[in-house]
Amino acid sequence: MKKIALVTGGTSGIGLATVEALHRRGYVVAFTSSKSVAAGEQIAGQDRESLRYLQCDVTDKEQLTAVKATLVEHYGRLDLLVNNAGYTEVVPHSNFDGATDELWMKIFTTNVMGTWWASTLFYDLLKVELGAIVNITSIAGIRPIGSSIPYSVSKAALNQMTRLLAASMENVRVNAVAPGLIDTPWTESWDQLRENVRKVAPLHRSGTPDDIAQVVVSVAEATYLTGEVIAVDGGLTLKV
Ligand SMILES: NC(=O)c1ccc[n+]([C@@H]2O[C@H](COP(=O)([O-])OP(=O)(O)OC[C@H]3O[C@@H](n4cnc5c(N)ncnc54)[C@H](OP(=O)(O)O)[C@@H]3O)[C@@H](O)[C@H]2O)c1
């Protein structure tokens, strides 16, 4: 029987590469996004049973609950949850006024609460299948770097949530993949940073979404791995 995976934020960048890698690997993949409905439907194409797009904003628990109902109705199970949907804005760390309460709330509701709600909501399904959760965090949650202080703090929270859930969930492996700088629409205009990574990182390049998807699939299938945060950054954290 084919395994069923759910990827949040699967219409672009790292999420899309993960959807495609899991699909190639033989998973049935359901994936979500909050706004990009046309892109989602196009990616899913004709074969809705093995690649299913579902509009769902991870900041809305009711929408996540509706996704669960759809998965139960169509497949009756879930083997893998990839919490990938995330949000940030670029705010220099010394610009304290720029890190507004609204920004803190939006980043935390999306990155932290979205992951918490999805993980706890799908836990009962994952537990039955000896399933796995992979959280897409960031090296910004490991080092004092990143696009804004609220973003970095949210990713540090997710790294710790990963360990806490791994210790508390029965029969579900929980791990995090923490990317460095990856070339996606999110980082399209970050040329200066890309140049710095080329100079500093031991692998002398920014990453591709496929670089991350490859590790997500490996972590999802690593049967004795839980509670780990794996930096996938071309060695950047060795230097910063
Ligand atoms: N790119 C990097 O260098 C990098 C580095 C470290 C970590 N990351 C992490 O990797 C993840 C993906 O980033 P990316 O660079 O691939 O970004 P991206 O290309 O902008 O893709 C983001 C995806 O998430 C969806 N999304 C955003 N908000 C959502 C919400 N509230 N509910 C559901 N889906 C939502 C987007 O679709 P809609 O807009 O239609 O909702 C889109 O499908 C994020 O968690 C990010 O923090 C990225």
PDBQT file of the ligand as one rigid body, heavy atoms in Angstrom, charges set to zero:
ROOT
HETATM    1  N1  LIG A 301      14.509  29.860   1.130  1.00  0.00    +0.000 N 
HETATM    2  C1  LIG A 301      15.370  29.831   2.149  1.00  0.00    +0.000 C 
HETATM    3  O1  LIG A 301      16.538  30.297   2.047  1.00  0.00    +0.000 OA
HETATM    4  C2  LIG A 301      14.960  29.205   3.468  1.00  0.00    +0.000 A 
HETATM    5  C3  LIG A 301      15.956  29.047   4.435  1.00  0.00    +0.000 A 
HETATM    6  C4  LIG A 301      15.621  28.470   5.659  1.00  0.00    +0.000 A 
HETATM    7  C5  LIG A 301      14.328  28.057   5.897  1.00  0.00    +0.000 A 
HETATM    8  N2  LIG A 301      13.378  28.225   4.933  1.00  0.00    +0.000 N 
HETATM    9  C6  LIG A 301      12.019  27.764   5.263  1.00  0.00    +0.000 C 
HETATM   10  O2  LIG A 301      11.520  26.948   4.224  1.00  0.00    +0.000 OA
HETATM   11  C7  LIG A 301      10.096  27.074   4.162  1.00  0.00    +0.000 C 
HETATM   12  C8  LIG A 301       9.691  27.332   2.708  1.00  0.00    +0.000 C 
HETATM   13  O3  LIG A 301      10.357  28.485   2.253  1.00  0.00    +0.000 OA
HETATM   14  P1  LIG A 301      10.565  28.779   0.690  1.00  0.00    +0.000 P 
HETATM   15  O4  LIG A 301      11.797  29.566   0.570  1.00  0.00    +0.000 OA
HETATM   16  O5  LIG A 301      10.394  27.528  -0.095  1.00  0.00    +0.000 OA
HETATM   17  O6  LIG A 301       9.342  29.785   0.443  1.00  0.00    +0.000 OA
HETATM   18  P2  LIG A 301       8.392  30.052  -0.823  1.00  0.00    +0.000 P 
HETATM   19  O7  LIG A 301       9.030  29.658  -2.103  1.00  0.00    +0.000 OA
HETATM   20  O8  LIG A 301       7.933  31.471  -0.643  1.00  0.00    +0.000 OA
HETATM   21  O9  LIG A 301       7.146  29.062  -0.564  1.00  0.00    +0.000 OA
HETATM   22  C9  LIG A 301       6.343  29.210   0.565  1.00  0.00    +0.000 C 
HETATM   23  C10 LIG A 301       5.159  28.264   0.447  1.00  0.00    +0.000 C 
HETATM   24  O10 LIG A 301       4.408  28.311   1.665  1.00  0.00    +0.000 OA
HETATM   25  C11 LIG A 301       3.051  28.677   1.359  1.00  0.00    +0.000 C 
HETATM   26  N3  LIG A 301       2.511  29.408   2.505  1.00  0.00    +0.000 N 
HETATM   27  C12 LIG A 301       2.899  30.618   2.986  1.00  0.00    +0.000 A 
HETATM   28  N4  LIG A 301       2.127  30.963   4.036  1.00  0.00    +0.000 NA
HETATM   29  C13 LIG A 301       1.250  29.947   4.231  1.00  0.00    +0.000 A 
HETATM   30  C14 LIG A 301       0.197  29.714   5.140  1.00  0.00    +0.000 A 
HETATM   31  N5  LIG A 301      -0.126  30.600   6.097  1.00  0.00    +0.000 N 
HETATM   32  N6  LIG A 301      -0.504  28.548   5.045  1.00  0.00    +0.000 NA
HETATM   33  C15 LIG A 301      -0.190  27.646   4.087  1.00  0.00    +0.000 A 
HETATM   34  N7  LIG A 301       0.777  27.807   3.191  1.00  0.00    +0.000 NA
HETATM   35  C16 LIG A 301       1.492  28.951   3.260  1.00  0.00    +0.000 A 
HETATM   36  C17 LIG A 301       3.160  29.477   0.061  1.00  0.00    +0.000 C 
HETATM   37  O11 LIG A 301       1.943  29.511  -0.673  1.00  0.00    +0.000 OA
HETATM   38  P3  LIG A 301       0.848  30.694  -0.431  1.00  0.00    +0.000 P 
HETATM   39  O12 LIG A 301       1.598  31.983  -0.445  1.00  0.00    +0.000 OA
HETATM   40  O13 LIG A 301      -0.113  30.534  -1.565  1.00  0.00    +0.000 OA
HETATM   41  O14 LIG A 301       0.220  30.388   0.869  1.00  0.00    +0.000 OA
HETATM   42  C18 LIG A 301       4.204  28.640  -0.669  1.00  0.00    +0.000 C 
HETATM   43  O15 LIG A 301       3.615  27.459  -1.188  1.00  0.00    +0.000 OA
HETATM   44  C19 LIG A 301       9.723  28.178   5.148  1.00  0.00    +0.000 C 
HETATM   45  O16 LIG A 301       9.292  27.604   6.362  1.00  0.00    +0.000 OA
HETATM   46  C20 LIG A 301      11.034  28.914   5.379  1.00  0.00    +0.000 C 
HETATM   47  O17 LIG A 301      11.103  29.505   6.665  1.00  0.00    +0.000 OA
HETATM   48  C21 LIG A 301      13.664  28.797   3.732  1.00  0.00    +0.000 A 
ENDROOT
TORSDOF 0
